[in-house]
């Protein structure tokens, strides 16, 4: 089997090849090993600011089945607002497959909302200019949907201009899923789908067409059960896929095959 962790973060704590070796090890030890044999894992390293984007590029250059995306997370919008020009150096890199992680975070509001929105618009314009999909982060306080409403308005304009995007770590309602799906979005599912109290996420996954789902770890965050509370690794993506398969009432092999094909198609990697 093959599988694709479409979203993780590489912080340079070990060399790219050492990190990739740890990912392989994580696939081959319990409880992941009991899920079956995965001969190949694709990895997509996401940038949350300029320096992390550089590290993501370093990782992708060193690891054969790895690619990368570049962007500024909304937490860093205020700090990095003037640095957009620095990203020009990534343009046309053969392993660059997307613009992200971008978005709106009204949960922590580490940056003013108007700067988050302006940064998102500027990077969405970059995605259109470079003809790359965007990877979007949307988060709000519990039972508040303003980040989704504001993000939807910006992404509706982006989609109307031909833009392609994914909402990563999607935690919206089935109704919000439907609204974004109508814009052509893909929706990413993380280890949160395995959490005991995440019935809302599992219910939403039931309503998302399998052909629009991506699986991801958001490593080193959101480690799935039974690793919750520990550092997450991209090798744990099989546990995410297994839970999605359970919710969708299909086999893990089917889930892995479809979500891998989805990721390769979404990021323009069919020829890899």
Secondary structure as GFF3:
##gff-version 3
##sequence-region A 1 272
A	DSSP	beta_strand	2	8	.	.	.	ID=ss1
A	DSSP	alpha_helix	16	27	.	.	.	ID=ss2
A	DSSP	three_ten_helix	32	35	.	.	.	ID=ss3
A	DSSP	beta_strand	40	45	.	.	.	ID=ss4
A	DSSP	alpha_helix	50	62	.	.	.	ID=ss5
A	DSSP	beta_strand	66	70	.	.	.	ID=ss6
A	DSSP	three_ten_helix	74	76	.	.	.	ID=ss7
A	DSSP	alpha_helix	77	80	.	.	.	ID=ss8
A	DSSP	three_ten_helix	81	90	.	.	.	ID=ss9
A	DSSP	beta_strand	96	105	.	.	.	ID=ss10
A	DSSP	alpha_helix	113	130	.	.	.	ID=ss11
A	DSSP	beta_strand	133	139	.	.	.	ID=ss12
A	DSSP	alpha_helix	146	160	.	.	.	ID=ss13
A	DSSP	beta_strand	165	167	.	.	.	ID=ss14
A	DSSP	alpha_helix	174	182	.	.	.	ID=ss15
A	DSSP	beta_strand	186	189	.	.	.	ID=ss16
A	DSSP	three_ten_helix	191	194	.	.	.	ID=ss17
A	DSSP	alpha_helix	199	207	.	.	.	ID=ss18
A	DSSP	three_ten_helix	210	212	.	.	.	ID=ss19
A	DSSP	beta_strand	213	215	.	.	.	ID=ss20
A	DSSP	three_ten_helix	234	236	.	.	.	ID=ss21
A	DSSP	alpha_helix	237	248	.	.	.	ID=ss22
A	DSSP	alpha_helix	252	266	.	.	.	ID=ss23
###
